[in-house]
Amino acid sequence: MTMHRDTNVPPEAFLSYLLHFHGTRDYFECHEILEDHWKSEDIKNPLWSGLIQLAVSQYHHRRGNFRGAVRLLEKAIVKLPADDPQLQELGVDGPQLHTLLNTLQTRAANQQLYKSVILPLSPSLQKACQVACDEQGLLFGQQSDLTNDSLINRHIERHLSDKRL
């Protein structure tokens, strides 16, 4: 997404996170993108680690690691409180996100099958994400391709490529 940075525009890393969260459903990449951003800040903002934990929880849930998904969602719920003004500044509806996090936690705890979700974004942020997805040839909000082994087991692929270095 090519947007200029001002007080009303979220960081490019967050916009890229949203593109992958809603377009490619590559939660591993979401983690990588926001972790780099989080580490680059002088003060480690729990907002970013909470969003990272949300993405990684979806990665685990999709792989059937319900226990891992629940643990990460528990942490994300604490780091992403419904009344966090930073969420609103980013264009995320905090109360709706908090409800979604609790729903995802319940689904994982009950070992229900993974289902892709859309984060509660402001209309303008959602539109920006849809445009960015269109530009990349992606469908915003599409369901994960559960037959794509590379997407489902990305951590294994990454681990193997690290060993080759």
KELUMZA-472912 format. One record per atom (N, C-alpha, C): atom name; z, y, x. Coordinates in steps of 0.05 Angstrom, whole numbers, plus 5000, padded with zeros to 4 digits. Atoms other than C-alpha are relative to their C-alpha. Layout:
# KELUMZA-472912
{"CA", {Z, Y, X}}
...
//
This chain:
# KELUMZA-472912
{"N", {5000, 4977, 5017}}
{"CA", {5000, 5000, 5000}}
{"C", {5000, 5024, 5018}}
{"N", {5002, 4976, 4983}}
{"CA", {4981, 5066, 5029}}
{"C", {5010, 5024, 4984}}
{"N", {4988, 4977, 5013}}
{"CA", {5029, 5118, 5003}}
{"C", {5014, 5016, 5022}}
{"N", {4987, 4982, 4980}}
{"CA", {5055, 5178, 5041}}
{"C", {5030, 5000, 4995}}
{"N", {4971, 5000, 5002}}
{"CA", {5130, 5180, 5055}}
{"C", {5011, 5027, 4991}}
{"N", {4985, 4977, 5009}}
{"CA", {5170, 5230, 5015}}
{"C", {5025, 4989, 4987}}
{"N", {4974, 5008, 5011}}
{"CA", {5237, 5228, 4980}}
{"C", {4997, 4981, 4976}}
{"N", {5004, 5016, 5024}}
{"CA", {5207, 5194, 4918}}
{"C", {4983, 4975, 5005}}
{"N", {5016, 5023, 4994}}
{"CA", {5166, 5141, 4954}}
{"C", {5016, 4981, 5017}}
{"N", {4984, 5020, 4984}}
{"CA", {5200, 5077, 4978}}
{"C", {4987, 4995, 5027}}
{"N", {5011, 5006, 4974}}
{"CA", {5192, 5055, 5050}}
{"C", {4977, 4980, 4998}}
{"N", {5023, 5018, 4999}}
{"CA", {5127, 5020, 5067}}
{"C", {5008, 4971, 5000}}
{"N", {4991, 5028, 4998}}
{"CA", {5165, 4956, 5084}}
{"C", {5008, 4990, 4972}}
{"N", {4992, 5009, 5027}}
{"CA", {5194, 4953, 5013}}
{"C", {4975, 4996, 4983}}
{"N", {5024, 5004, 5015}}
{"CA", {5125, 4963, 4983}}
{"C", {4985, 4975, 5008}}
{"N", {5012, 5025, 4991}}
{"CA", {5098, 4907, 5026}}
{"C", {5015, 4976, 4990}}
{"N", {4983, 5021, 5011}}
{"CA", {5157, 4864, 5005}}
{"C", {4992, 4994, 4971}}
{"N", {5007, 5003, 5029}}
{"CA", {5139, 4876, 4932}}
{"C", {4972, 4988, 4997}}
{"N", {5026, 5012, 5001}}
{"CA", {5066, 4859, 4945}}
{"C", {5002, 4970, 5004}}
{"N", {4997, 5028, 4995}}
{"CA", {5086, 4792, 4973}}
{"C", {5017, 4986, 4979}}
{"N", {4982, 5012, 5020}}
{"CA", {5141, 4780, 4922}}
{"C", {4984, 4994, 4974}}
{"N", {5014, 5002, 5026}}
{"CA", {5094, 4791, 4863}}
{"C", {4970, 4990, 5002}}
{"N", {5029, 5007, 4997}}
{"CA", {5024, 4777, 4892}}
{"C", {4995, 4973, 5013}}
{"N", {5005, 5025, 4986}}
{"CA", {5025, 4722, 4944}}
{"C", {5022, 4980, 4994}}
{"N", {4976, 5016, 5004}}
{"CA", {5094, 4695, 4925}}
{"C", {5009, 4987, 5026}}
{"N", {4993, 5009, 4973}}
{"CA", {5105, 4687, 5000}}
{"C", {5028, 5012, 5006}}
{"N", {4972, 4990, 4997}}
{"CA", {5181, 4696, 5000}}
{"C", {5009, 5000, 5029}}
{"N", {4994, 5001, 4971}}
{"CA", {5185, 4677, 5074}}
{"C", {4990, 5026, 5012}}
{"N", {5011, 4975, 4990}}
{"CA", {5140, 4737, 5089}}
{"C", {5017, 5024, 4991}}
{"N", {4982, 4979, 5010}}
{"CA", {5184, 4781, 5045}}
{"C", {5024, 5003, 5018}}
{"N", {4977, 5001, 4983}}
{"CA", {5243, 4760, 5088}}
{"C", {4993, 5013, 5027}}
{"N", {5008, 4989, 4974}}
{"CA", {5205, 4776, 5153}}
{"C", {4997, 5030, 4999}}
{"N", {5006, 4972, 5003}}
{"CA", {5182, 4844, 5129}}
{"C", {5025, 5017, 4998}}
{"N", {4976, 4983, 5004}}
{"CA", {5249, 4870, 5104}}
{"C", {5020, 4996, 5023}}
{"N", {4981, 5003, 4977}}
{"CA", {5288, 4839, 5162}}
{"C", {4993, 5018, 5022}}
{"N", {5008, 4981, 4979}}
{"CA", {5247, 4879, 5211}}
{"C", {5008, 5028, 4993}}
{"N", {4992, 4973, 5009}}
{"CA", {5259, 4942, 5170}}
{"C", {5030, 5003, 5002}}
{"N", {4971, 4999, 5000}}
{"CA", {5333, 4927, 5163}}
{"C", {5011, 5003, 5028}}
{"N", {4991, 4999, 4972}}
{"CA", {5341, 4915, 5237}}
{"C", {4993, 5027, 5014}}
{"N", {5009, 4975, 4988}}
{"CA", {5304, 4980, 5253}}
{"C", {5018, 5024, 4993}}
{"N", {4983, 4978, 5009}}
{"CA", {5355, 5023, 5216}}
{"C", {5025, 5002, 5018}}
{"N", {4976, 4996, 4984}}
{"CA", {5413, 5054, 5253}}
{"C", {5025, 4987, 4987}}
{"N", {4978, 5012, 5015}}
{"CA", {5462, 5033, 5199}}
{"C", {4988, 4978, 4982}}
{"N", {5011, 5023, 5015}}
{"CA", {5450, 4964, 5169}}
{"C", {5008, 5003, 4971}}
{"N", {4996, 4996, 5028}}
{"CA", {5442, 4977, 5095}}
{"C", {5001, 4974, 4985}}
{"N", {4999, 5026, 5015}}
{"CA", {5466, 4919, 5051}}
{"C", {4979, 4997, 4978}}
{"N", {5021, 5001, 5020}}
{"CA", {5412, 4937, 5001}}
{"C", {4977, 4982, 5010}}
{"N", {5022, 5016, 4989}}
{"CA", {5359, 4908, 5047}}
{"C", {5007, 4971, 5004}}
{"N", {4992, 5028, 4997}}
{"CA", {5398, 4845, 5063}}
{"C", {5002, 4987, 4973}}
{"N", {4999, 5011, 5026}}
{"CA", {5410, 4835, 4989}}
{"C", {4972, 4993, 4989}}
{"N", {5027, 5006, 5008}}
{"CA", {5335, 4839, 4975}}
{"C", {4988, 4977, 5016}}
{"N", {5008, 5023, 4983}}
{"CA", {5322, 4792, 5033}}
{"C", {5012, 4974, 4988}}
{"N", {4987, 5024, 5011}}
{"CA", {5372, 4743, 5003}}
{"C", {4988, 4992, 4973}}
{"N", {5014, 5006, 5026}}
{"CA", {5338, 4748, 4935}}
{"C", {4974, 4985, 5006}}
{"N", {5026, 5013, 4994}}
{"CA", {5270, 4730, 4966}}
{"C", {5005, 4971, 5011}}
{"N", {4995, 5026, 4988}}
{"CA", {5299, 4673, 5007}}
{"C", {5012, 4980, 4979}}
{"N", {4989, 5018, 5022}}
{"CA", {5337, 4646, 4946}}
{"C", {4976, 4989, 4984}}
{"N", {5024, 5010, 5014}}
{"CA", {5269, 4641, 4911}}
{"C", {4985, 4980, 5016}}
{"N", {5013, 5020, 4982}}
{"CA", {5240, 4605, 4971}}
{"C", {5015, 4973, 4998}}
{"N", {4985, 5025, 5002}}
{"CA", {5297, 4554, 4968}}
{"C", {4998, 4987, 4973}}
{"N", {5002, 5011, 5027}}
{"CA", {5295, 4546, 4893}}
{"C", {4973, 4986, 4996}}
{"N", {5027, 5011, 5004}}
{"CA", {5220, 4534, 4894}}
{"C", {4998, 4973, 5015}}
{"N", {5001, 5025, 4984}}
{"CA", {5232, 4478, 4947}}
{"C", {5020, 4980, 4989}}
{"N", {4981, 5018, 5011}}
{"CA", {5287, 4447, 4904}}
{"C", {5027, 5000, 5014}}
{"N", {4975, 4996, 4987}}
{"CA", {5344, 4470, 4949}}
{"C", {5018, 5018, 4982}}
{"N", {4985, 4985, 5019}}
{"CA", {5387, 4491, 4891}}
{"C", {5026, 5012, 5011}}
{"N", {4975, 4991, 4988}}
{"CA", {5452, 4496, 4930}}
{"C", {4995, 5025, 5018}}
{"N", {5006, 4977, 4983}}
{"CA", {5420, 4543, 4981}}
{"C", {4992, 5025, 4983}}
{"N", {5008, 4978, 5018}}
{"CA", {5389, 4585, 4925}}
{"C", {5025, 5013, 4987}}
{"N", {4976, 4990, 5013}}
{"CA", {5456, 4592, 4890}}
{"C", {5017, 5017, 5019}}
{"N", {4984, 4986, 4979}}
{"CA", {5493, 4612, 4954}}
{"C", {4988, 5028, 5006}}
{"N", {5013, 4975, 4994}}
{"CA", {5442, 4666, 4970}}
{"C", {5001, 5019, 4977}}
{"N", {4999, 4982, 5024}}
{"CA", {5441, 4693, 4899}}
{"C", {5029, 5011, 4997}}
{"N", {4972, 4990, 5002}}
{"CA", {5518, 4698, 4900}}
{"C", {5003, 5024, 5019}}
{"N", {4998, 4978, 4981}}
{"CA", {5511, 4742, 4962}}
{"C", {4984, 5024, 4991}}
{"N", {5018, 4978, 5009}}
{"CA", {5453, 4783, 4933}}
{"C", {5013, 5015, 4977}}
{"N", {4987, 4987, 5023}}
{"CA", {5492, 4797, 4869}}
{"C", {5021, 5020, 5010}}
{"N", {4980, 4982, 4989}}
{"CA", {5548, 4828, 4911}}
{"C", {4987, 5024, 5013}}
{"N", {5013, 4979, 4985}}
{"CA", {5500, 4869, 4954}}
{"C", {4982, 5018, 4983}}
{"N", {5018, 4985, 5018}}
{"CA", {5457, 4892, 4895}}
{"C", {5013, 5005, 4973}}
{"N", {4986, 4995, 5025}}
{"CA", {5506, 4918, 4843}}
{"C", {4983, 5016, 4980}}
{"N", {5016, 4988, 5021}}
{"CA", {5477, 4941, 4777}}
{"C", {5000, 5031, 5002}}
{"N", {4998, 4970, 5000}}
{"CA", {5501, 5013, 4788}}
{"C", {4993, 5012, 5027}}
{"N", {5007, 4989, 4974}}
{"CA", {5474, 5021, 4859}}
{"C", {4978, 5021, 4997}}
{"N", {5020, 4978, 5002}}
{"CA", {5438, 5089, 4861}}
{"C", {4976, 4996, 5018}}
{"N", {5023, 5005, 4982}}
{"CA", {5395, 5065, 4919}}
{"C", {4978, 4984, 4985}}
{"N", {5020, 5016, 5015}}
{"CA", {5361, 5015, 4872}}
{"C", {4983, 5019, 4983}}
{"N", {5015, 4981, 5017}}
{"CA", {5342, 5071, 4824}}
{"C", {4982, 5017, 5017}}
{"N", {5017, 4984, 4982}}
{"CA", {5317, 5113, 4882}}
{"C", {4975, 4985, 5009}}
{"N", {5023, 5017, 4992}}
{"CA", {5272, 5055, 4902}}
{"C", {4981, 4995, 4977}}
{"N", {5016, 5006, 5023}}
{"CA", {5246, 5048, 4831}}
{"C", {5006, 4973, 4988}}
{"N", {4991, 5025, 5011}}
{"CA", {5285, 4986, 4813}}
{"C", {5022, 5005, 4979}}
{"N", {4980, 4997, 5021}}
{"CA", {5325, 4981, 4748}}
{"C", {5024, 4982, 5007}}
{"N", {4976, 5015, 4991}}
{"CA", {5394, 4961, 4774}}
{"C", {5012, 4982, 4980}}
{"N", {4988, 5018, 5020}}
{"CA", {5424, 4934, 4709}}
{"C", {4981, 4976, 4993}}
{"N", {5018, 5022, 5006}}
{"CA", {5361, 4893, 4694}}
{"C", {4998, 4981, 5024}}
{"N", {5001, 5018, 4976}}
{"CA", {5359, 4867, 4766}}
{"C", {5025, 4983, 5001}}
{"N", {4975, 5015, 5000}}
{"CA", {5432, 4847, 4761}}
{"C", {4999, 4977, 4979}}
{"N", {5004, 5021, 5021}}
{"CA", {5417, 4809, 4696}}
{"C", {4982, 4978, 5011}}
{"N", {5019, 5020, 4989}}
{"CA", {5358, 4775, 4730}}
{"C", {5013, 4983, 5021}}
{"N", {4986, 5016, 4979}}
{"CA", {5400, 4755, 4790}}
{"C", {5019, 4980, 4989}}
{"N", {4982, 5019, 5013}}
{"CA", {5452, 4723, 4745}}
{"C", {4984, 4978, 4986}}
{"N", {5017, 5020, 5013}}
{"CA", {5397, 4687, 4706}}
{"C", {4989, 4981, 5021}}
{"N", {5011, 5017, 4979}}
{"CA", {5366, 4661, 4770}}
{"C", {5022, 4982, 5012}}
{"N", {4978, 5016, 4990}}
{"CA", {5434, 4638, 4795}}
{"C", {5007, 4977, 4981}}
{"N", {4994, 5021, 5020}}
{"CA", {5447, 4600, 4730}}
{"C", {4978, 4979, 5000}}
{"N", {5022, 5020, 4999}}
{"CA", {5378, 4568, 4733}}
{"C", {5002, 4982, 5024}}
{"N", {4997, 5017, 4976}}
{"CA", {5389, 4545, 4804}}
{"C", {5024, 4982, 4999}}
{"N", {4976, 5017, 5003}}
{"CA", {5460, 4521, 4790}}
{"C", {4996, 4977, 4981}}
{"N", {5007, 5022, 5019}}
{"CA", {5433, 4480, 4732}}
{"C", {4977, 4983, 5009}}
{"N", {5022, 5015, 4988}}
{"CA", {5378, 4453, 4777}}
{"C", {4975, 5000, 4982}}
{"N", {5024, 4997, 5016}}
{"CA", {5324, 4480, 4731}}
{"C", {4977, 5005, 5019}}
{"N", {5023, 4995, 4983}}
{"CA", {5254, 4482, 4759}}
{"C", {4995, 5029, 5005}}
{"N", {5007, 4972, 4992}}
{"CA", {5232, 4544, 4796}}
{"C", {4979, 5011, 4981}}
{"N", {5020, 4985, 5015}}
{"CA", {5194, 4596, 4757}}
{"C", {4998, 5028, 5012}}
{"N", {5004, 4973, 4988}}
{"CA", {5164, 4659, 4787}}
{"C", {5009, 5022, 4981}}
{"N", {4989, 4978, 5016}}
{"CA", {5195, 4724, 4764}}
{"C", {4987, 5026, 5009}}
{"N", {5008, 4973, 4993}}
{"CA", {5176, 4797, 4763}}
{"C", {5025, 5017, 5001}}
{"N", {4977, 4983, 4997}}
{"CA", {5228, 4846, 4789}}
{"C", {4997, 5024, 4981}}
{"N", {5001, 4977, 5018}}
{"CA", {5247, 4903, 4741}}
{"C", {4995, 5026, 5014}}
{"N", {5009, 4976, 4986}}
{"CA", {5208, 4960, 4771}}
{"C", {4994, 5023, 4981}}
{"N", {5008, 4976, 5016}}
{"CA", {5196, 5031, 4746}}
{"C", {4970, 4996, 4994}}
{"N", {5029, 5002, 5006}}
{"CA", {5127, 5037, 4712}}
{"C", {4983, 5009, 5023}}
{"N", {5017, 4990, 4978}}
{"CA", {5100, 5078, 4770}}
{"C", {5000, 4981, 5024}}
{"N", {4999, 5019, 4977}}
{"CA", {5124, 5029, 4823}}
{"C", {4985, 4974, 4993}}
{"N", {5014, 5024, 5008}}
{"CA", {5098, 4970, 4784}}
{"C", {4969, 5005, 5001}}
{"N", {5029, 4993, 4999}}
{"CA", {5030, 5005, 4777}}
{"C", {4990, 5001, 5029}}
{"N", {5007, 5000, 4971}}
{"CA", {5029, 5018, 4852}}
{"C", {4997, 4972, 5011}}
{"N", {5001, 5027, 4991}}
{"CA", {5043, 4945, 4864}}
{"C", {4975, 4985, 4989}}
{"N", {5023, 5012, 5012}}
{"CA", {4989, 4924, 4816}}
{"C", {4974, 5009, 5014}}
{"N", {5023, 4989, 4986}}
{"CA", {4938, 4969, 4850}}
{"C", {4998, 4987, 5028}}
{"N", {5000, 5012, 4973}}
{"CA", {4958, 4942, 4919}}
{"C", {4992, 4971, 4998}}
{"N", {5008, 5028, 5003}}
{"CA", {4951, 4871, 4894}}
{"C", {4970, 4998, 4994}}
{"N", {5029, 4999, 5006}}
{"CA", {4882, 4888, 4865}}
{"C", {4984, 5004, 5026}}
{"N", {5014, 4994, 4975}}
{"CA", {4862, 4917, 4932}}
{"C", {4998, 4976, 5019}}
{"N", {4998, 5024, 4983}}
{"CA", {4882, 4852, 4966}}
{"C", {4987, 4975, 4986}}
{"N", {5012, 5022, 5014}}
{"CA", {4847, 4809, 4914}}
{"C", {5021, 4981, 4988}}
{"N", {4977, 5016, 5011}}
{"CA", {4914, 4785, 4886}}
{"C", {5005, 5008, 4971}}
{"N", {4992, 4994, 5027}}
{"CA", {4938, 4781, 4815}}
{"C", {5030, 5005, 5000}}
{"N", {4971, 4993, 5001}}
{"CA", {5005, 4818, 4806}}
{"C", {5013, 4982, 4979}}
{"N", {4984, 5016, 5018}}
{"CA", {5056, 4772, 4775}}
{"C", {4991, 4972, 4995}}
{"N", {5010, 5027, 5003}}
{"CA", {5017, 4708, 4783}}
{"C", {5022, 4980, 5007}}
{"N", {4980, 5020, 4993}}
{"CA", {5058, 4644, 4786}}
{"C", {4994, 4989, 5027}}
{"N", {5004, 5013, 4974}}
{"CA", {5069, 4610, 4852}}
{"C", {4982, 4976, 4998}}
{"N", {5016, 5024, 4998}}
{"CA", {5019, 4558, 4873}}
{"C", {5018, 4977, 5011}}
{"N", {4981, 5021, 4991}}
{"CA", {5066, 4498, 4876}}
{"C", {4986, 4977, 5014}}
{"N", {5015, 5020, 4985}}
{"CA", {5011, 4456, 4907}}
{"C", {4993, 5009, 5029}}
{"N", {5006, 4988, 4974}}
{"CA", {5005, 4502, 4968}}
{"C", {5023, 4993, 5019}}
{"N", {4979, 5010, 4982}}
{"CA", {5045, 4464, 5020}}
{"C", {5007, 5021, 5022}}
{"N", {4995, 4980, 4980}}
{"CA", {5037, 4520, 5071}}
{"C", {5019, 5022, 4989}}
{"N", {4983, 4980, 5012}}
{"CA", {5070, 4569, 5023}}
{"C", {5028, 4989, 4994}}
{"N", {4975, 5012, 5007}}
{"CA", {5124, 4521, 5000}}
{"C", {5018, 4993, 5024}}
{"N", {4985, 5009, 4977}}
{"CA", {5144, 4497, 5069}}
{"C", {4994, 5018, 5024}}
{"N", {5007, 4981, 4979}}
{"CA", {5130, 4560, 5110}}
{"C", {5019, 4999, 5023}}
{"N", {4980, 5000, 4978}}
{"CA", {5194, 4554, 5150}}
{"C", {4994, 4977, 5020}}
{"N", {5007, 5023, 4982}}
{"CA", {5170, 4486, 5178}}
{"C", {4977, 5008, 5017}}
{"N", {5024, 4991, 4986}}
{"CA", {5103, 4515, 5197}}
{"C", {5009, 5020, 5022}}
{"N", {4990, 4980, 4981}}
{"CA", {5139, 4574, 5231}}
{"C", {5015, 4987, 5023}}
{"N", {4984, 5014, 4980}}
{"CA", {5187, 4527, 5267}}
{"C", {4981, 4986, 5020}}
{"N", {5019, 5013, 4983}}
{"CA", {5128, 4487, 5294}}
{"C", {4985, 5019, 5018}}
{"N", {5014, 4980, 4984}}
{"CA", {5091, 4549, 5317}}
{"C", {5018, 5012, 5022}}
{"N", {4981, 4990, 4980}}
{"CA", {5154, 4574, 5353}}
{"C", {5002, 4981, 5023}}
{"N", {4998, 5021, 4979}}
{"CA", {5158, 4508, 5391}}
{"C", {4976, 5000, 5019}}
{"N", {5025, 5000, 4984}}
{"CA", {5086, 4516, 5415}}
{"C", {4999, 5023, 5020}}
{"N", {5000, 4976, 4982}}
{"CA", {5101, 4583, 5449}}
{"C", {5011, 4994, 5027}}
//
